Amino acid sequence: MAIAQGSAPAHPHQARSQPRLPAAPHEMSGEPRLGAAPIGIALAGMASLASGMGIGRFVYTPILPAMTEGLGFGAASAGLIASANFVGYLAGALLAASRLPGSRRAWFLAALALGAVTTMAMGAADTMPAFLLLRFLGGVASAIVLVVGSVLVLDALAAAGRSRLAPLHFAGVGVGIVISALVVSGLEAAGLGWRALWIGAGMVAAVPVPLAMWLLPGEVRPESTPGPHAGGGTRRGAVAALALCHGLFGFGYIVTATFLVAVVRAAPAARAFEALVWPVVGLAAALSVLLWGRLGARVGVLPLYGAACLVEALGVAIGGAWPSPAGALLSALLLGGTFMGITALGFTAARALAPGEERRVSALITAAFGFGQIVGPVLGGWLMDHAGGFALPSLIAAGALVLAGVTALLTARAVRPAEG
């Protein structure tokens, strides 16, 4: 998420302590090579995240109820398929952290196409190994789209002095969630089964590929070597703490993000709201990144990251403890209103804490996030099958988010004095 540039600091230390994206063209090595206007780059980034993340990653949630009914498997099997995607996400994040041969733009475009293809192929699969393989490959693709694509977009916007457009890029995840929910609901209303849902979602996910090929630039600047900066030891500790927070965040949010729609369908009092819950998550996610960006410029990225985790903990706990229409919608609103804000704040903090190593550190926190997501659906599904409800896994997930929030707030206090 971009920090608004040129805004006056809210207190005397803010100018030194608040993470900011690099914005001045003279900081770049050579002139930026932008193939489109900055607004076009931001919109192409939005479309790419809508495809690779909003659809490729999260369409499993609205499809899951129809899929489990059609195939007759339980929550543990559903969690296993979800975790295969997250194992792939972790592998993709580690791959993005390595020195990729060739063009990063080529890797990004290939991953974008792979995500659409594997989504469509889920509709043709028949066995659990096939489901696991396809979701694993889709996870690899989504991590590369997020990490490499975000670096390309944010570097290009910073080179043009338009980092304020970055929230448009991150809003793409919420936009994709809304689109996927509408596609799934429309196809189900037409009487089509779970296979058609996957194929239809994959076809929609393929639409942004040519747009990204046309509008997104290649390398704006080469990888740089980080220079010396004050509080280096503190900064390294802060990066480690950020990775821990992102891992706890991944574990905490994914239990609700995976099972929310299925839980609503299973609750007689809330089932009528099933088609509304997932669009609420997506719409809140798309709009919230604008709010978190403005707040980040005022109160600081790490303190806001911690506060957002605490708000999300409340939403996750409500999802399990209040199985009613109001509880489901409030949980969806709080989950959607925070998870992309936290993701974008994490990227902003990573760029500021490790100048010159943005891709490596962004991939590091994404890998930690992915590891948390691997554990979440498996544990959540197992607990749902054995504890007979969603309350216990939700409370455990909320506890992880509280720990992430407190850690981020304590880290923010440690970093600020070191910079003074």
Number of C-alpha atoms within 10 A of each C-alpha: 33 34 27 20 15 7 10 12 16 12 9 9 13 17 15 12 19 25 22 24 25 22 21 13 16 10 12 17 13 12 13 20 14 18 14 15 13 23 15 16 28 30 23 26 30 28 27 34 30 30 35 33 28 27 31 33 27 24 26 24 22 28 23 19 19 19 18 16 12 12 10 9 11 14 21 19 17 22 23 21 22 30 28 24 30 33 24 26 31 29 22 29 32 21 16 27 22 12 10 10 8 8 10 19 19 13 18 27 22 15 27 30 22 22 30 28 20 23 30 25 18 22 19 14 14 11 8 12 11 14 21 21 17 25 29 25 24 30 33 26 32 35 31 30 30 28 25 23 26 26 20 23 27 30 25 30 28 24 26 18 16 20 26 21 23 31 27 23 28 32 31 30 30 32 27 32 31 26 23 33 28 18 19 25 19 14 17 16 10 9 10 14 18 23 19 18 27 27 20 18 27 26 14 19 30 21 15 22 20 12 17 23 15 14 19 26 19 19 18 22 17 10 12 12 9 11 8 8 12 10 15 14 12 18 20 13 16 23 22 16 19 27 24 20 29 30 23 28 30 29 28 33 27 27 26 29 21 25 26 24 24 20 22 25 18 14 14 12 13 19 19 13 17 22 18 18 24 28 24 24 27 30 22 24 30 29 21 22 30 21 13 26 24 16 15 25 24 19 15 23 32 28 20 24 30 26 20 24 31 22 19 29 31 20 27 33 23 24 29 23 16 15 19 19 19 15 19 28 23 21 27 30 22 24 29 28 28 27 26 26 29 25 20 25 27 23 28 24 26 27 23 21 25 21 18 17 18 24 24 20 24 27 28 24 27 30 28 23 27 31 23 27 29 24 20 28 31 22 18 28 25 20 19 21 13 11 12 10 16 24 21 17 25 28 20 20 25 30 19 23 30 25 19 29 28 18 19 26 17 15 22 22 12 15 20 16 12 14 16 11
